[in-house]
Amino acid sequence: MSNYNWCHGPECHTNETQSRVRGSGNNKVLRTIKIKAYQGKSMFGNGGGNIWDYFCNHRCLMDFVSQHTQALINIAPRREPLETPIQVLKEKDTNWRGDPYTRTTIKSIDNSTEQ
């Protein structure tokens, strides 16, 4: 398995930067960027791959998402909204000048029946 991936951005090879110029003389081209793949190690500690193993920058990532949005949504279509049970807490307090105000805090509730 290769330690590198080519950027998956559909327009990566058209971005005019010095790092993409390849060739000599009059045979120059703009080439897609080669990215070092970290093979299962994620900077986020989740053990999986990292999105930046496949895209050289945010622009290339967003170009890819824009081009393939419908296919991405079809992977896991959402037919119903997700909900998180919460409790809204209102607490009366005063600021540094002594003026009263109400602090509103949202707290998640764990409704699981597991014990």
Phi and psi restraints in degrees (range 20) as a CNS / XPLOR table:
assign (resid 1 and name C) (resid 2 and name N)
       (resid 2 and name CA) (resid 2 and name C) 1.0 -72.8 20.0 2
assign (resid 2 and name N) (resid 2 and name CA)
       (resid 2 and name C) (resid 3 and name N) 1.0 147.2 20.0 2
assign (resid 2 and name C) (resid 3 and name N)
       (resid 3 and name CA) (resid 3 and name C) 1.0 -86.2 20.0 2
assign (resid 3 and name N) (resid 3 and name CA)
       (resid 3 and name C) (resid 4 and name N) 1.0 3.3 20.0 2
assign (resid 3 and name C) (resid 4 and name N)
       (resid 4 and name CA) (resid 4 and name C) 1.0 -130.2 20.0 2
assign (resid 4 and name N) (resid 4 and name CA)
       (resid 4 and name C) (resid 5 and name N) 1.0 151.2 20.0 2
assign (resid 4 and name C) (resid 5 and name N)
       (resid 5 and name CA) (resid 5 and name C) 1.0 -125.5 20.0 2
assign (resid 5 and name N) (resid 5 and name CA)
       (resid 5 and name C) (resid 6 and name N) 1.0 153.9 20.0 2
assign (resid 5 and name C) (resid 6 and name N)
       (resid 6 and name CA) (resid 6 and name C) 1.0 -87.4 20.0 2
assign (resid 6 and name N) (resid 6 and name CA)
       (resid 6 and name C) (resid 7 and name N) 1.0 141.9 20.0 2
assign (resid 6 and name C) (resid 7 and name N)
       (resid 7 and name CA) (resid 7 and name C) 1.0 -56.0 20.0 2
assign (resid 7 and name N) (resid 7 and name CA)
       (resid 7 and name C) (resid 8 and name N) 1.0 135.8 20.0 2
assign (resid 7 and name C) (resid 8 and name N)
       (resid 8 and name CA) (resid 8 and name C) 1.0 -90.0 20.0 2
assign (resid 8 and name N) (resid 8 and name CA)
       (resid 8 and name C) (resid 9 and name N) 1.0 2.0 20.0 2
assign (resid 8 and name C) (resid 9 and name N)
       (resid 9 and name CA) (resid 9 and name C) 1.0 -62.3 20.0 2
assign (resid 9 and name N) (resid 9 and name CA)
       (resid 9 and name C) (resid 10 and name N) 1.0 125.7 20.0 2
assign (resid 9 and name C) (resid 10 and name N)
       (resid 10 and name CA) (resid 10 and name C) 1.0 -65.2 20.0 2
assign (resid 10 and name N) (resid 10 and name CA)
       (resid 10 and name C) (resid 11 and name N) 1.0 -21.1 20.0 2
assign (resid 10 and name C) (resid 11 and name N)
       (resid 11 and name CA) (resid 11 and name C) 1.0 -112.3 20.0 2
assign (resid 11 and name N) (resid 11 and name CA)
       (resid 11 and name C) (resid 12 and name N) 1.0 10.2 20.0 2
assign (resid 11 and name C) (resid 12 and name N)
       (resid 12 and name CA) (resid 12 and name C) 1.0 -55.0 20.0 2
assign (resid 12 and name N) (resid 12 and name CA)
       (resid 12 and name C) (resid 13 and name N) 1.0 -41.8 20.0 2
assign (resid 12 and name C) (resid 13 and name N)
       (resid 13 and name CA) (resid 13 and name C) 1.0 -73.3 20.0 2
assign (resid 13 and name N) (resid 13 and name CA)
       (resid 13 and name C) (resid 14 and name N) 1.0 -3.9 20.0 2
assign (resid 13 and name C) (resid 14 and name N)
       (resid 14 and name CA) (resid 14 and name C) 1.0 -104.8 20.0 2
assign (resid 14 and name N) (resid 14 and name CA)
       (resid 14 and name C) (resid 15 and name N) 1.0 -10.1 20.0 2
assign (resid 14 and name C) (resid 15 and name N)
       (resid 15 and name CA) (resid 15 and name C) 1.0 -72.3 20.0 2
assign (resid 15 and name N) (resid 15 and name CA)
       (resid 15 and name C) (resid 16 and name N) 1.0 123.5 20.0 2
assign (resid 15 and name C) (resid 16 and name N)
       (resid 16 and name CA) (resid 16 and name C) 1.0 -85.6 20.0 2
assign (resid 16 and name N) (resid 16 and name CA)
       (resid 16 and name C) (resid 17 and name N) 1.0 86.6 20.0 2
assign (resid 16 and name C) (resid 17 and name N)
       (resid 17 and name CA) (resid 17 and name C) 1.0 -128.6 20.0 2
assign (resid 17 and name N) (resid 17 and name CA)
       (resid 17 and name C) (resid 18 and name N) 1.0 154.2 20.0 2
assign (resid 17 and name C) (resid 18 and name N)
       (resid 18 and name CA) (resid 18 and name C) 1.0 -61.9 20.0 2
assign (resid 18 and name N) (resid 18 and name CA)
       (resid 18 and name C) (resid 19 and name N) 1.0 -31.3 20.0 2
assign (resid 18 and name C) (resid 19 and name N)
       (resid 19 and name CA) (resid 19 and name C) 1.0 -69.3 20.0 2
assign (resid 19 and name N) (resid 19 and name CA)
       (resid 19 and name C) (resid 20 and name N) 1.0 -15.3 20.0 2
assign (resid 19 and name C) (resid 20 and name N)
       (resid 20 and name CA) (resid 20 and name C) 1.0 -97.2 20.0 2
assign (resid 20 and name N) (resid 20 and name CA)
       (resid 20 and name C) (resid 21 and name N) 1.0 -11.2 20.0 2
assign (resid 20 and name C) (resid 21 and name N)
       (resid 21 and name CA) (resid 21 and name C) 1.0 -73.8 20.0 2
assign (resid 21 and name N) (resid 21 and name CA)
       (resid 21 and name C) (resid 22 and name N) 1.0 127.4 20.0 2
assign (resid 21 and name C) (resid 22 and name N)
       (resid 22 and name CA) (resid 22 and name C) 1.0 -134.7 20.0 2
assign (resid 22 and name N) (resid 22 and name CA)
       (resid 22 and name C) (resid 23 and name N) 1.0 156.4 20.0 2
assign (resid 22 and name C) (resid 23 and name N)
       (resid 23 and name CA) (resid 23 and name C) 1.0 106.4 20.0 2
assign (resid 23 and name N) (resid 23 and name CA)
       (resid 23 and name C) (resid 24 and name N) 1.0 177.2 20.0 2
assign (resid 23 and name C) (resid 24 and name N)
       (resid 24 and name CA) (resid 24 and name C) 1.0 -134.3 20.0 2
assign (resid 24 and name N) (resid 24 and name CA)
       (resid 24 and name C) (resid 25 and name N) 1.0 159.2 20.0 2
assign (resid 24 and name C) (resid 25 and name N)
       (resid 25 and name CA) (resid 25 and name C) 1.0 58.4 20.0 2
assign (resid 25 and name N) (resid 25 and name CA)
       (resid 25 and name C) (resid 26 and name N) 1.0 -129.4 20.0 2
assign (resid 25 and name C) (resid 26 and name N)
       (resid 26 and name CA) (resid 26 and name C) 1.0 -93.1 20.0 2
assign (resid 26 and name N) (resid 26 and name CA)
       (resid 26 and name C) (resid 27 and name N) 1.0 9.4 20.0 2
assign (resid 26 and name C) (resid 27 and name N)
       (resid 27 and name CA) (resid 27 and name C) 1.0 -106.1 20.0 2
assign (resid 27 and name N) (resid 27 and name CA)
       (resid 27 and name C) (resid 28 and name N) 1.0 45.0 20.0 2
assign (resid 27 and name C) (resid 28 and name N)
       (resid 28 and name CA) (resid 28 and name C) 1.0 -90.0 20.0 2
assign (resid 28 and name N) (resid 28 and name CA)
       (resid 28 and name C) (resid 29 and name N) 1.0 147.7 20.0 2
assign (resid 28 and name C) (resid 29 and name N)
       (resid 29 and name CA) (resid 29 and name C) 1.0 -137.8 20.0 2
assign (resid 29 and name N) (resid 29 and name CA)
       (resid 29 and name C) (resid 30 and name N) 1.0 159.5 20.0 2
assign (resid 29 and name C) (resid 30 and name N)
       (resid 30 and name CA) (resid 30 and name C) 1.0 -95.7 20.0 2
assign (resid 30 and name N) (resid 30 and name CA)
       (resid 30 and name C) (resid 31 and name N) 1.0 125.1 20.0 2
assign (resid 30 and name C) (resid 31 and name N)
       (resid 31 and name CA) (resid 31 and name C) 1.0 -116.2 20.0 2
assign (resid 31 and name N) (resid 31 and name CA)
       (resid 31 and name C) (resid 32 and name N) 1.0 147.1 20.0 2
assign (resid 31 and name C) (resid 32 and name N)
       (resid 32 and name CA) (resid 32 and name C) 1.0 -56.2 20.0 2
assign (resid 32 and name N) (resid 32 and name CA)
       (resid 32 and name C) (resid 33 and name N) 1.0 144.1 20.0 2
assign (resid 32 and name C) (resid 33 and name N)
       (resid 33 and name CA) (resid 33 and name C) 1.0 -77.3 20.0 2
assign (resid 33 and name N) (resid 33 and name CA)
       (resid 33 and name C) (resid 34 and name N) 1.0 139.4 20.0 2
assign (resid 33 and name C) (resid 34 and name N)
       (resid 34 and name CA) (resid 34 and name C) 1.0 -90.8 20.0 2
assign (resid 34 and name N) (resid 34 and name CA)
       (resid 34 and name C) (resid 35 and name N) 1.0 131.6 20.0 2
assign (resid 34 and name C) (resid 35 and name N)
       (resid 35 and name CA) (resid 35 and name C) 1.0 -117.3 20.0 2
assign (resid 35 and name N) (resid 35 and name CA)
       (resid 35 and name C) (resid 36 and name N) 1.0 133.6 20.0 2
assign (resid 35 and name C) (resid 36 and name N)
       (resid 36 and name CA) (resid 36 and name C) 1.0 -67.4 20.0 2
assign (resid 36 and name N) (resid 36 and name CA)
       (resid 36 and name C) (resid 37 and name N) 1.0 123.9 20.0 2
assign (resid 36 and name C) (resid 37 and name N)
       (resid 37 and name CA) (resid 37 and name C) 1.0 -95.5 20.0 2
assign (resid 37 and name N) (resid 37 and name CA)
       (resid 37 and name C) (resid 38 and name N) 1.0 137.7 20.0 2
assign (resid 37 and name C) (resid 38 and name N)
       (resid 38 and name CA) (resid 38 and name C) 1.0 -96.6 20.0 2
assign (resid 38 and name N) (resid 38 and name CA)
       (resid 38 and name C) (resid 39 and name N) 1.0 10.6 20.0 2
assign (resid 38 and name C) (resid 39 and name N)
       (resid 39 and name CA) (resid 39 and name C) 1.0 42.5 20.0 2
assign (resid 39 and name N) (resid 39 and name CA)
       (resid 39 and name C) (resid 40 and name N) 1.0 71.6 20.0 2
assign (resid 39 and name C) (resid 40 and name N)
       (resid 40 and name CA) (resid 40 and name C) 1.0 86.6 20.0 2
assign (resid 40 and name N) (resid 40 and name CA)
       (resid 40 and name C) (resid 41 and name N) 1.0 -12.0 20.0 2
assign (resid 40 and name C) (resid 41 and name N)
       (resid 41 and name CA) (resid 41 and name C) 1.0 -94.0 20.0 2
assign (resid 41 and name N) (resid 41 and name CA)
       (resid 41 and name C) (resid 42 and name N) 1.0 127.9 20.0 2
assign (resid 41 and name C) (resid 42 and name N)
       (resid 42 and name CA) (resid 42 and name C) 1.0 -114.3 20.0 2
assign (resid 42 and name N) (resid 42 and name CA)
       (resid 42 and name C) (resid 43 and name N) 1.0 140.1 20.0 2
assign (resid 42 and name C) (resid 43 and name N)
       (resid 43 and name CA) (resid 43 and name C) 1.0 -66.8 20.0 2
assign (resid 43 and name N) (resid 43 and name CA)
       (resid 43 and name C) (resid 44 and name N) 1.0 -13.5 20.0 2
assign (resid 43 and name C) (resid 44 and name N)
       (resid 44 and name CA) (resid 44 and name C) 1.0 -95.3 20.0 2
assign (resid 44 and name N) (resid 44 and name CA)
       (resid 44 and name C) (resid 45 and name N) 1.0 -0.4 20.0 2
assign (resid 44 and name C) (resid 45 and name N)
       (resid 45 and name CA) (resid 45 and name C) 1.0 75.8 20.0 2
assign (resid 45 and name N) (resid 45 and name CA)
       (resid 45 and name C) (resid 46 and name N) 1.0 15.6 20.0 2
assign (resid 45 and name C) (resid 46 and name N)
       (resid 46 and name CA) (resid 46 and name C) 1.0 -92.4 20.0 2
assign (resid 46 and name N) (resid 46 and name CA)
       (resid 46 and name C) (resid 47 and name N) 1.0 2.6 20.0 2
assign (resid 46 and name C) (resid 47 and name N)
       (resid 47 and name CA) (resid 47 and name C) 1.0 79.5 20.0 2
assign (resid 47 and name N) (resid 47 and name CA)
       (resid 47 and name C) (resid 48 and name N) 1.0 -14.1 20.0 2
assign (resid 47 and name C) (resid 48 and name N)
       (resid 48 and name CA) (resid 48 and name C) 1.0 -94.4 20.0 2
assign (resid 48 and name N) (resid 48 and name CA)
       (resid 48 and name C) (resid 49 and name N) 1.0 -176.6 20.0 2
assign (resid 48 and name C) (resid 49 and name N)
       (resid 49 and name CA) (resid 49 and name C) 1.0 -69.6 20.0 2
assign (resid 49 and name N) (resid 49 and name CA)
       (resid 49 and name C) (resid 50 and name N) 1.0 171.5 20.0 2
assign (resid 49 and name C) (resid 50 and name N)
       (resid 50 and name CA) (resid 50 and name C) 1.0 -117.4 20.0 2
assign (resid 50 and name N) (resid 50 and name CA)
       (resid 50 and name C) (resid 51 and name N) 1.0 141.5 20.0 2
assign (resid 50 and name C) (resid 51 and name N)
       (resid 51 and name CA) (resid 51 and name C) 1.0 -57.6 20.0 2
assign (resid 51 and name N) (resid 51 and name CA)
       (resid 51 and name C) (resid 52 and name N) 1.0 -30.5 20.0 2
assign (resid 51 and name C) (resid 52 and name N)
       (resid 52 and name CA) (resid 52 and name C) 1.0 -78.8 20.0 2
assign (resid 52 and name N) (resid 52 and name CA)
       (resid 52 and name C) (resid 53 and name N) 1.0 1.6 20.0 2
assign (resid 52 and name C) (resid 53 and name N)
       (resid 53 and name CA) (resid 53 and name C) 1.0 -76.6 20.0 2
assign (resid 53 and name N) (resid 53 and name CA)
       (resid 53 and name C) (resid 54 and name N) 1.0 -11.6 20.0 2
assign (resid 53 and name C) (resid 54 and name N)
       (resid 54 and name CA) (resid 54 and name C) 1.0 -124.4 20.0 2
assign (resid 54 and name N) (resid 54 and name CA)
       (resid 54 and name C) (resid 55 and name N) 1.0 -9.7 20.0 2
assign (resid 54 and name C) (resid 55 and name N)
       (resid 55 and name CA) (resid 55 and name C) 1.0 -134.6 20.0 2
assign (resid 55 and name N) (resid 55 and name CA)
       (resid 55 and name C) (resid 56 and name N) 1.0 136.2 20.0 2
assign (resid 55 and name C) (resid 56 and name N)
       (resid 56 and name CA) (resid 56 and name C) 1.0 -80.6 20.0 2
assign (resid 56 and name N) (resid 56 and name CA)
       (resid 56 and name C) (resid 57 and name N) 1.0 -22.5 20.0 2
assign (resid 56 and name C) (resid 57 and name N)
       (resid 57 and name CA) (resid 57 and name C) 1.0 -161.5 20.0 2
assign (resid 57 and name N) (resid 57 and name CA)
       (resid 57 and name C) (resid 58 and name N) 1.0 176.3 20.0 2
assign (resid 57 and name C) (resid 58 and name N)
       (resid 58 and name CA) (resid 58 and name C) 1.0 -66.1 20.0 2
assign (resid 58 and name N) (resid 58 and name CA)
       (resid 58 and name C) (resid 59 and name N) 1.0 -36.8 20.0 2
assign (resid 58 and name C) (resid 59 and name N)
       (resid 59 and name CA) (resid 59 and name C) 1.0 -59.1 20.0 2
assign (resid 59 and name N) (resid 59 and name CA)
       (resid 59 and name C) (resid 60 and name N) 1.0 -47.1 20.0 2
assign (resid 59 and name C) (resid 60 and name N)
       (resid 60 and name CA) (resid 60 and name C) 1.0 -64.0 20.0 2
assign (resid 60 and name N) (resid 60 and name CA)
       (resid 60 and name C) (resid 61 and name N) 1.0 -39.7 20.0 2
assign (resid 60 and name C) (resid 61 and name N)
       (resid 61 and name CA) (resid 61 and name C) 1.0 -60.6 20.0 2
assign (resid 61 and name N) (resid 61 and name CA)
       (resid 61 and name C) (resid 62 and name N) 1.0 -47.8 20.0 2
assign (resid 61 and name C) (resid 62 and name N)
       (resid 62 and name CA) (resid 62 and name C) 1.0 -68.9 20.0 2
assign (resid 62 and name N) (resid 62 and name CA)
       (resid 62 and name C) (resid 63 and name N) 1.0 -34.1 20.0 2
assign (resid 62 and name C) (resid 63 and name N)
       (resid 63 and name CA) (resid 63 and name C) 1.0 -61.2 20.0 2
assign (resid 63 and name N) (resid 63 and name CA)
       (resid 63 and name C) (resid 64 and name N) 1.0 -42.5 20.0 2
assign (resid 63 and name C) (resid 64 and name N)
       (resid 64 and name CA) (resid 64 and name C) 1.0 -65.1 20.0 2
assign (resid 64 and name N) (resid 64 and name CA)
       (resid 64 and name C) (resid 65 and name N) 1.0 -46.7 20.0 2
assign (resid 64 and name C) (resid 65 and name N)
       (resid 65 and name CA) (resid 65 and name C) 1.0 -61.6 20.0 2
assign (resid 65 and name N) (resid 65 and name CA)
       (resid 65 and name C) (resid 66 and name N) 1.0 -43.8 20.0 2
assign (resid 65 and name C) (resid 66 and name N)
       (resid 66 and name CA) (resid 66 and name C) 1.0 -61.0 20.0 2
assign (resid 66 and name N) (resid 66 and name CA)
       (resid 66 and name C) (resid 67 and name N) 1.0 -40.7 20.0 2
assign (resid 66 and name C) (resid 67 and name N)
       (resid 67 and name CA) (resid 67 and name C) 1.0 -72.6 20.0 2
assign (resid 67 and name N) (resid 67 and name CA)
       (resid 67 and name C) (resid 68 and name N) 1.0 -30.5 20.0 2
assign (resid 67 and name C) (resid 68 and name N)
       (resid 68 and name CA) (resid 68 and name C) 1.0 -118.3 20.0 2
assign (resid 68 and name N) (resid 68 and name CA)
       (resid 68 and name C) (resid 69 and name N) 1.0 23.4 20.0 2
assign (resid 68 and name C) (resid 69 and name N)
       (resid 69 and name CA) (resid 69 and name C) 1.0 -55.2 20.0 2
assign (resid 69 and name N) (resid 69 and name CA)
       (resid 69 and name C) (resid 70 and name N) 1.0 -49.3 20.0 2
assign (resid 69 and name C) (resid 70 and name N)
       (resid 70 and name CA) (resid 70 and name C) 1.0 -62.8 20.0 2
assign (resid 70 and name N) (resid 70 and name CA)
       (resid 70 and name C) (resid 71 and name N) 1.0 -40.3 20.0 2
assign (resid 70 and name C) (resid 71 and name N)
       (resid 71 and name CA) (resid 71 and name C) 1.0 -65.4 20.0 2
assign (resid 71 and name N) (resid 71 and name CA)
       (resid 71 and name C) (resid 72 and name N) 1.0 -39.0 20.0 2
assign (resid 71 and name C) (resid 72 and name N)
       (resid 72 and name CA) (resid 72 and name C) 1.0 -64.3 20.0 2
assign (resid 72 and name N) (resid 72 and name CA)
       (resid 72 and name C) (resid 73 and name N) 1.0 -43.5 20.0 2
assign (resid 72 and name C) (resid 73 and name N)
       (resid 73 and name CA) (resid 73 and name C) 1.0 -64.8 20.0 2
assign (resid 73 and name N) (resid 73 and name CA)
       (resid 73 and name C) (resid 74 and name N) 1.0 -34.6 20.0 2
assign (resid 73 and name C) (resid 74 and name N)
       (resid 74 and name CA) (resid 74 and name C) 1.0 -67.0 20.0 2
assign (resid 74 and name N) (resid 74 and name CA)
       (resid 74 and name C) (resid 75 and name N) 1.0 -18.1 20.0 2
assign (resid 74 and name C) (resid 75 and name N)
       (resid 75 and name CA) (resid 75 and name C) 1.0 -64.2 20.0 2
assign (resid 75 and name N) (resid 75 and name CA)
       (resid 75 and name C) (resid 76 and name N) 1.0 -43.9 20.0 2
assign (resid 75 and name C) (resid 76 and name N)
       (resid 76 and name CA) (resid 76 and name C) 1.0 -144.0 20.0 2
assign (resid 76 and name N) (resid 76 and name CA)
       (resid 76 and name C) (resid 77 and name N) 1.0 76.3 20.0 2
assign (resid 76 and name C) (resid 77 and name N)
       (resid 77 and name CA) (resid 77 and name C) 1.0 -65.4 20.0 2
assign (resid 77 and name N) (resid 77 and name CA)
       (resid 77 and name C) (resid 78 and name N) 1.0 143.5 20.0 2
assign (resid 77 and name C) (resid 78 and name N)
       (resid 78 and name CA) (resid 78 and name C) 1.0 -104.1 20.0 2
assign (resid 78 and name N) (resid 78 and name CA)
       (resid 78 and name C) (resid 79 and name N) 1.0 115.5 20.0 2
assign (resid 78 and name C) (resid 79 and name N)
       (resid 79 and name CA) (resid 79 and name C) 1.0 -99.6 20.0 2
assign (resid 79 and name N) (resid 79 and name CA)
       (resid 79 and name C) (resid 80 and name N) 1.0 -17.4 20.0 2
assign (resid 79 and name C) (resid 80 and name N)
       (resid 80 and name CA) (resid 80 and name C) 1.0 -137.9 20.0 2
assign (resid 80 and name N) (resid 80 and name CA)
       (resid 80 and name C) (resid 81 and name N) 1.0 153.3 20.0 2
assign (resid 80 and name C) (resid 81 and name N)
       (resid 81 and name CA) (resid 81 and name C) 1.0 -72.2 20.0 2
assign (resid 81 and name N) (resid 81 and name CA)
       (resid 81 and name C) (resid 82 and name N) 1.0 153.9 20.0 2
assign (resid 81 and name C) (resid 82 and name N)
       (resid 82 and name CA) (resid 82 and name C) 1.0 -90.3 20.0 2
assign (resid 82 and name N) (resid 82 and name CA)
       (resid 82 and name C) (resid 83 and name N) 1.0 149.0 20.0 2
assign (resid 82 and name C) (resid 83 and name N)
       (resid 83 and name CA) (resid 83 and name C) 1.0 -137.2 20.0 2
assign (resid 83 and name N) (resid 83 and name CA)
       (resid 83 and name C) (resid 84 and name N) 1.0 145.5 20.0 2
assign (resid 83 and name C) (resid 84 and name N)
       (resid 84 and name CA) (resid 84 and name C) 1.0 -121.5 20.0 2
assign (resid 84 and name N) (resid 84 and name CA)
       (resid 84 and name C) (resid 85 and name N) 1.0 121.2 20.0 2
assign (resid 84 and name C) (resid 85 and name N)
       (resid 85 and name CA) (resid 85 and name C) 1.0 -65.6 20.0 2
assign (resid 85 and name N) (resid 85 and name CA)
       (resid 85 and name C) (resid 86 and name N) 1.0 135.0 20.0 2
assign (resid 85 and name C) (resid 86 and name N)
       (resid 86 and name CA) (resid 86 and name C) 1.0 -134.6 20.0 2
assign (resid 86 and name N) (resid 86 and name CA)
       (resid 86 and name C) (resid 87 and name N) 1.0 166.4 20.0 2
assign (resid 86 and name C) (resid 87 and name N)
       (resid 87 and name CA) (resid 87 and name C) 1.0 -126.1 20.0 2
assign (resid 87 and name N) (resid 87 and name CA)
       (resid 87 and name C) (resid 88 and name N) 1.0 129.2 20.0 2
assign (resid 87 and name C) (resid 88 and name N)
       (resid 88 and name CA) (resid 88 and name C) 1.0 -97.2 20.0 2
assign (resid 88 and name N) (resid 88 and name CA)
       (resid 88 and name C) (resid 89 and name N) 1.0 117.6 20.0 2
assign (resid 88 and name C) (resid 89 and name N)
       (resid 89 and name CA) (resid 89 and name C) 1.0 -105.2 20.0 2
assign (resid 89 and name N) (resid 89 and name CA)
       (resid 89 and name C) (resid 90 and name N) 1.0 130.9 20.0 2
assign (resid 89 and name C) (resid 90 and name N)
       (resid 90 and name CA) (resid 90 and name C) 1.0 -115.9 20.0 2
assign (resid 90 and name N) (resid 90 and name CA)
       (resid 90 and name C) (resid 91 and name N) 1.0 126.6 20.0 2
assign (resid 90 and name C) (resid 91 and name N)
       (resid 91 and name CA) (resid 91 and name C) 1.0 -129.6 20.0 2
assign (resid 91 and name N) (resid 91 and name CA)
       (resid 91 and name C) (resid 92 and name N) 1.0 127.8 20.0 2
assign (resid 91 and name C) (resid 92 and name N)
       (resid 92 and name CA) (resid 92 and name C) 1.0 -82.1 20.0 2
assign (resid 92 and name N) (resid 92 and name CA)
       (resid 92 and name C) (resid 93 and name N) 1.0 136.7 20.0 2
assign (resid 92 and name C) (resid 93 and name N)
       (resid 93 and name CA) (resid 93 and name C) 1.0 -149.1 20.0 2
assign (resid 93 and name N) (resid 93 and name CA)
       (resid 93 and name C) (resid 94 and name N) 1.0 177.2 20.0 2
assign (resid 93 and name C) (resid 94 and name N)
       (resid 94 and name CA) (resid 94 and name C) 1.0 -128.0 20.0 2
assign (resid 94 and name N) (resid 94 and name CA)
       (resid 94 and name C) (resid 95 and name N) 1.0 148.2 20.0 2
assign (resid 94 and name C) (resid 95 and name N)
       (resid 95 and name CA) (resid 95 and name C) 1.0 -83.7 20.0 2
assign (resid 95 and name N) (resid 95 and name CA)
       (resid 95 and name C) (resid 96 and name N) 1.0 -171.9 20.0 2
assign (resid 95 and name C) (resid 96 and name N)
       (resid 96 and name CA) (resid 96 and name C) 1.0 -66.3 20.0 2
assign (resid 96 and name N) (resid 96 and name CA)
       (resid 96 and name C) (resid 97 and name N) 1.0 -19.2 20.0 2
assign (resid 96 and name C) (resid 97 and name N)
       (resid 97 and name CA) (resid 97 and name C) 1.0 -94.3 20.0 2
assign (resid 97 and name N) (resid 97 and name CA)
       (resid 97 and name C) (resid 98 and name N) 1.0 -1.5 20.0 2
assign (resid 97 and name C) (resid 98 and name N)
       (resid 98 and name CA) (resid 98 and name C) 1.0 90.4 20.0 2
assign (resid 98 and name N) (resid 98 and name CA)
       (resid 98 and name C) (resid 99 and name N) 1.0 5.5 20.0 2
assign (resid 98 and name C) (resid 99 and name N)
       (resid 99 and name CA) (resid 99 and name C) 1.0 -76.3 20.0 2
assign (resid 99 and name N) (resid 99 and name CA)
       (resid 99 and name C) (resid 100 and name N) 1.0 133.0 20.0 2
assign (resid 99 and name C) (resid 100 and name N)
       (resid 100 and name CA) (resid 100 and name C) 1.0 -75.7 20.0 2
assign (resid 100 and name N) (resid 100 and name CA)
       (resid 100 and name C) (resid 101 and name N) 1.0 146.5 20.0 2
assign (resid 100 and name C) (resid 101 and name N)
       (resid 101 and name CA) (resid 101 and name C) 1.0 -152.9 20.0 2
assign (resid 101 and name N) (resid 101 and name CA)
       (resid 101 and name C) (resid 102 and name N) 1.0 166.1 20.0 2
assign (resid 101 and name C) (resid 102 and name N)
       (resid 102 and name CA) (resid 102 and name C) 1.0 -110.2 20.0 2
assign (resid 102 and name N) (resid 102 and name CA)
       (resid 102 and name C) (resid 103 and name N) 1.0 123.7 20.0 2
assign (resid 102 and name C) (resid 103 and name N)
       (resid 103 and name CA) (resid 103 and name C) 1.0 -93.7 20.0 2
assign (resid 103 and name N) (resid 103 and name CA)
       (resid 103 and name C) (resid 104 and name N) 1.0 125.6 20.0 2
assign (resid 103 and name C) (resid 104 and name N)
       (resid 104 and name CA) (resid 104 and name C) 1.0 -107.3 20.0 2
assign (resid 104 and name N) (resid 104 and name CA)
       (resid 104 and name C) (resid 105 and name N) 1.0 127.2 20.0 2
assign (resid 104 and name C) (resid 105 and name N)
       (resid 105 and name CA) (resid 105 and name C) 1.0 -125.1 20.0 2
assign (resid 105 and name N) (resid 105 and name CA)
       (resid 105 and name C) (resid 106 and name N) 1.0 136.7 20.0 2
assign (resid 105 and name C) (resid 106 and name N)
       (resid 106 and name CA) (resid 106 and name C) 1.0 -104.3 20.0 2
assign (resid 106 and name N) (resid 106 and name CA)
       (resid 106 and name C) (resid 107 and name N) 1.0 127.1 20.0 2
assign (resid 106 and name C) (resid 107 and name N)
       (resid 107 and name CA) (resid 107 and name C) 1.0 -123.3 20.0 2
assign (resid 107 and name N) (resid 107 and name CA)
       (resid 107 and name C) (resid 108 and name N) 1.0 129.2 20.0 2
assign (resid 107 and name C) (resid 108 and name N)
       (resid 108 and name CA) (resid 108 and name C) 1.0 -70.6 20.0 2
assign (resid 108 and name N) (resid 108 and name CA)
       (resid 108 and name C) (resid 109 and name N) 1.0 145.3 20.0 2
assign (resid 108 and name C) (resid 109 and name N)
       (resid 109 and name CA) (resid 109 and name C) 1.0 -111.7 20.0 2
assign (resid 109 and name N) (resid 109 and name CA)
       (resid 109 and name C) (resid 110 and name N) 1.0 132.3 20.0 2
assign (resid 109 and name C) (resid 110 and name N)
       (resid 110 and name CA) (resid 110 and name C) 1.0 -92.7 20.0 2
assign (resid 110 and name N) (resid 110 and name CA)
       (resid 110 and name C) (resid 111 and name N) 1.0 105.9 20.0 2
assign (resid 110 and name C) (resid 111 and name N)
       (resid 111 and name CA) (resid 111 and name C) 1.0 -96.6 20.0 2
assign (resid 111 and name N) (resid 111 and name CA)
       (resid 111 and name C) (resid 112 and name N) 1.0 12.4 20.0 2
assign (resid 111 and name C) (resid 112 and name N)
       (resid 112 and name CA) (resid 112 and name C) 1.0 -68.2 20.0 2
assign (resid 112 and name N) (resid 112 and name CA)
       (resid 112 and name C) (resid 113 and name N) 1.0 148.6 20.0 2
assign (resid 112 and name C) (resid 113 and name N)
       (resid 113 and name CA) (resid 113 and name C) 1.0 -98.1 20.0 2
assign (resid 113 and name N) (resid 113 and name CA)
       (resid 113 and name C) (resid 114 and name N) 1.0 2.2 20.0 2
assign (resid 113 and name C) (resid 114 and name N)
       (resid 114 and name CA) (resid 114 and name C) 1.0 -70.5 20.0 2
assign (resid 114 and name N) (resid 114 and name CA)
       (resid 114 and name C) (resid 115 and name N) 1.0 143.0 20.0 2
